[in-house]
């Protein structure tokens, strides 16, 4: 759907009339002359019928059917699909494609692109009857764009032969103008109605169409002018046709015919000049030239006022003309401006203009419908907008809920509301919670229909059956599709129970419903039990209240202390009957039972928490021991390696002592030589000791006599001498990018990367980073001459370099910008994007795109890989809109690809928790709490102290951790005491 809508949107909001001329100006002028000719002849016929037989129709050669024939020719010439030379195999291929599309629509009737493709192929094959049926089916489900409507209308006009066909075209025009605000369709409607002026009531029909067109799009600043001119041209043509015989009419007939028609043209000029439209100056000049009398002062004042208004609107109109579709932000600013002015007609117009290009934006429909519901409150207008909203965005549950409320607010028949609700259920919502929301809205509507003063009624039975059907629907349909019912807290059952208890006085049914709620995994939550307890307290009796709280004490696992406190409070203050029976306080036995159960339960809970804390501490201790073992192993391995190197160096030194003629006092120590070679001075050269002679360093033994380790170190030193260390200049971060995740074995990184980045612009330097041993560390800095080139270089992110994805990110100092994040993909809910898991590692992007494009227009596919570039079996698929994404979820989830069953869902990544700051682990006194007392993962959920304050006892060790081992005593310094301090201590005694 979005593809066709985007194609229509690209033509919407064209340049104003006063803009530059297009290349096809001659063709347009020729077409305009043809239409004017048709218009003049049709008007002549109308004038003959209006003025009388004095007008010699035969002299002008006008026939009643001329207008229809010439207009049909012009329309068919516009709508001609072109001359195609199809061969037999191509025709057969088209027939097979038509059969496939029809089968696809029988499975999924909401596939917009499939409808468009089927209509296109049927039209190419000349299947006129099938084309009409296909268009009719599509228009019942979706609103059609201006392009599709004009194509359909031109085809029907070319086939219209008699009056019945004309009425059919009229009906088609009426449907077309209801989908979107389309000035071109209104213009076609008005011009086509002129062709039927010779029929009975034809003149009134033309004027009615043009007046409705002015009400709909007459305020359109860039396209409304064409409607005004067409209407005025029609009325002026009647005046010019009647002018030759005006002198032969009596004064009364002249006033009734010619003068009244002349006044209609004057009225159109005056009305148009009072509205801010583009090219108003030309219209005013035309009026001065046409009018025989001076223009009234009131008209000039309204014209000047409209010019002032035009200057206020021009910035917004020019912004729209300069921006690219869909221009949502520009339309939003325009809407805000109109809302401040408060003209309902102009507000409605700008909303309609915005929706032509943004018909798939639910928030825009919600804002528009909300304005109509609260401000205009016109039934037909409000319901029409709500109906169009759900047809454009059927996957948005908020639009359906608002539609049901609007229908109820304006008194629509119950059967119509029920049918609308059934359509909502088949709309294909994206989330399970959406179905819960639409059921809630419908059940609320049914509840408001019930008169609860009656013991039984048809509406009450319908409400109860709807509740039962809702529960069954969520259990079967929704849970089968989403693997969840969408209502974990059983809100629908809770509402049903409240209605039965409070409005129907049926506590037995309410208790049955709450028993079912508790069996669905809600018995462990204290708030659920307290909700049930409050219902029993308000509409039940003491026995069931006590029973509910006793069960809550045994079952609650999140906040058992609170439930125990509520039970004790009830037995202490409200132990009697809470219903209509006489008040009778609870007995001592009830109190003892309550105390015993609460104490037993709390003791068991504390015991479980202590065990959990001990288990957590044991796991943490094991983890710390493993960490220590790994540290010791690394230290031992390092020491052993160092020892082996020392032995090899000592052996080589002993060999050198036998061969060399100078003593040990002139030779540098091996350890010092290694230390110098492993360091990288700023100059890039190894520093020598104060006693070392550079001339003697070259007279050592031959290379063959040196051990391999010595040769390796010498090669590394040579590499270090070739690559001097250069400090990073943070002032050039704007023209520098940071390149990481490069292969460590990359030979000559600068030479390899420079051609890649020179494609973006001039490269100043490619600066690889090496370790102290001279090994490439897998990242580098690339500096450019201009900042714009650096921004273009960011597009090379994830490009493969020797089989590994290269990460390119802005060069940002994280010490100065700690919140800077390199991750460029959204982590929020994206309803137009799918998350696919379980893909085979051999699946390519092209193969996945081939599968996904069968369900809609694919904008982008991203295969998730690890840092080495190997696929992880995950992918993100971005569709053009939410509707296509939801359809793809239905079709692709559970699909088998290369013996792998994939899972498909709407992209909604889980929120990442921010790392705990060190300040958060401080004790109330300010000292840092050792992390080991809470375990490796910090303080666990089970280590919270939930013991009631009444049962807590002061501990001798104030610093002891809650439900955990005591930390080692801190070594605190005892403050020195003066003589005055000792005196105060003595006086206290």
Buried (B, 14 or more C-beta within 10 A) or exposed (E): BBBBBBBBBBBBBBEBBEEEEEEEEEEEEEBEEBBBBBBBBBBBBBBBBBBBEEBEBEEEEBEBEBBBEBBBBBBBEBBEEEEEEEEEEEEEEBEEEBEEBBEBBEEEBBBBBBBBBBBBBBBBBEBBEBBBEBBEBBBEBBBBBBBBBBBBBBBBBBBBEEEEBBEBBBEBBEBBBEBBBBBBBBBBBBBBBBBBBBEEEBBEBBBEBBEBBBEBBBBBBBBBBBBBBBBBBBBBBBBEBBEEBBEEBEEEBBEBBBBEBBEBBBEBBBBBBBBBBBBBEEBBEEBEEEBEEEBEEEBEEBBEEBBEBBEEBBEBBEBBBEBEBBBBEBBBBBBEBBBEEEEEEBBBBBBBBBBBBBBBBBEBBBBBBEBBBEEBEEBEEBBEBBBBBBBBBBBBBBBBBBBBBBBBEBEBEBEEBBEBBEBBBEBBBBBBBBBBBBBBBBBBBBBEBBEBEEEEBEBBEBBBEBBEEBBEBBEEBBBEBBEEBBBEBBBBBBBBBBBBBBBBEBBEBBBEBBEBBBEBEBBBBBBBBBBBBBBBBEBBBBEBBBBBBBBBBBBBEEBBBBBBBBBBEBBEEBBBBBBEEEEEEBEEEBBEBBBEBBEEBBEEBBEEBBEBBEEBBEBBBEBBEEEEEEEEEEEEEEEEEEEEBEEBBEEBBEBBEEEBEEEEEEBBEBEEBBEBBBEBEEEEEBEBEEEBEEEEEEEBEEEEEBBEBBEEBEEBBEBBBEBEEEEBEEEBBEBBBBBBBBBEEBEEBBEBBBEBBBEBBEBBBBBBBBEEBBEBEBBBBBBBEEEEBBBBBEEBBBEEBEEBBBBBBBBBEEEEEEEEEEEEEEEEEBBBBBBBBBBEEEBEEEBBBEBBBBBBBBEEBBBBBEEEBEBEBBBBBBBBBBBBBBBBBEBBBEBEBEEBEBBBBBBBEEEEEEEEEEEEBEEEEEEEBEBBBBBBEEBBEBBEEBBEEEEEEEEEEEBEBBBBEEBEEEEEEEEEEEEEEEEEEEEEE
